[in-house]
Amino acid sequence: MRTPELAARVTVREVAAGSGFAVQVSVRVLRGTWEFGPAAVRMRSADGAESTPVLERASRGARTLHAGVAQSWQIPFGRAAGAGAHLLLSTPAGTALAWITG
């Protein structure tokens, strides 16, 4: 991901979640600073419905990441993703940075 203020490498993969759906999001900031945490991720299903993470079950809260810092989060959602679902990564202000499709 690149913006004028930020360059970051983001990796997302599905992980076992019991009930619902969970992803592991790994972020490495290459340039700039990014306030990232589970609240920065939303899931949009094929029918357009959006789901937010179950924050109290996330592996950790938000962190301010500076250049050279890498962190990973396990982020659960309360329902299955379903075919055609997308994940949206955003800034703390809600600006969309990336859509991730599976």
N, C-alpha and C positions, 0 to 999 in steps of 0.2 A: 504494500500500500504506500502511495506517495501523495502528499499534499505539499504546498509550499513550506509548511512548518514542520512536517513530520514525514519520516520514512520508517516503516516497520514491516517486519516479516510476521505474518500470522498464519498459523496452522490450525485447522479444525478437524477433529475426527470424532466419530460416534463412539460412545463407551457404554458398557452395560449399566442399566439404570433401574432394574427391578420393574416397577410400573412407570410408565411414561417414557421419556426420551431424555438423553443427556449427551452433551458434547464435552470434549476436552479442548479448550482453546489455549494455544501457546502463543505468546507475543514476545518478540524481540525487537526493541527499538534501536534503529540504526542511526537516526538523526532526530533531534528534537525531544519533546516530552509528551507523554500521553497518559492521561488519567483513565485507566481501564479497569473494569470489573464486570461482574455478571449483569449488572443493570444496563450495560452497553450493548447487550445482545438480545435480539428479539427473533422469534420464529414466525414466519408467515406461511400459512398452509396454502395449497393450490386454490382453495376457495376464497382467499383473501383475508381470512381471519388471522389476527395476530395474537401471539402468546408471549408473555414475559416469563423470565426464569423464576423458579421457586428459590428466591434469594436466601432463605434461611437454610436451605440444603446445599448451597454452593460451597465449594471447598475453601473459599476465602472471599473477602470483600474487595473493594476497589483499592488499587495501588497506583501511585504516581510512578511511572516508569520513565527513566532518563536514557539517553543514548548508551548503548552497551549493556543494558539490563534486560534480562529475560525472565518471564514468569509464566506459569500455567495455572489454569482454573478448570475445575470440573463443574459444569453448569447444567443443572437439571431443569426440565420442563415438566409440567403436570400432565401432559398428554403426548401421545405418539406423534411423530413428525408427519407421517403419511407421505404418499407419493407426491412429488412436485413441490415439496416444502423448500423454503429458502431461509437462511439466517441473515440477519442484518446486523452489522457492527456499526456503532455510531459514536460520536463524541459525547461528552457530558451534556452539551447543549442540544443534543438530539440530531445533529447533522449526520446524514448517512455517509459512511466512509466506504463500505463494501457490502455487496450481496454475495453470499456463498450458497451455491447450489450443490445438491448431491445427486 
